[in-house]
Structures are given as C-alpha cells and as structure tokens.
C-alpha cells in the first residue's frame, strides 16, 4: 500500500494449454470394450485414466450382492457396491469406477445369474 492509501496488487495468471483433446467416449469404449465378465479382471491398457459407467443386469427371482475392485494387481481386492438384493422381475444396477492407466477392474456377484455387465468408458 502506498502512502496515499492506494493498493497495488500484481496478479499473475498462468494459463496452460491442452496439448491434445481427450478421445471421444465412443472411441474409448471401443478400445476398452463394452462388456466385462463376472469375476474376470480386465486391465486398462489405454495409456490414460478412464471412468467406467458399469451396468449389471439380473434376471427375475435372483438374490445376491455386487462387488467392485480396482487396483494395480490382478485380481484387485473388491468392496461391496450393491448391497443384498432380491429381484422380482429383471433388474439393473449402475455404478461408476475410476480406473487409472495400468490398473485392473473386476466386477463380481454372489449370484452367478448375472445376465450381463455392460460398460461405457470415457477418458479422464
């Protein structure tokens, strides 16, 4: 502050630039794949981190739980993401997973009647 009561402040803004745009989710999903197999880990070998939108589908009259694991080893440790459930008709459960480059992802169910595990991926 100067003697005259004026306030001088220097503001420095560092603006970075994107070197490349991230690929479209359709490209990432095609490269990673659109399905997972129950209990089988899959590695993110794309060279960049991804977010997965995972959809598990179950038939009618099914009881179970769903687990998700993400980690640097195959298979990664899992945690419960969908608690105990019982379906009357068919049902779907959606959840997301952040999978760093080189890491593994696995979805497991306590019931082998999982109809499908669909995946939509996007780059981070």
Buried (B, 14 or more C-beta within 10 A) or exposed (E): EEEEEEEEEEEEEEEEEEEEEBBEBEBBBEBBEEEBEBBEBBBBEBEEBBBBBBBBBBEEEBEBBBBBBBBEEEBBEBEEBBEEBEBEEEBEBEBEBEBEEEBBBBBBBEBEBBBEBBBBBBBE
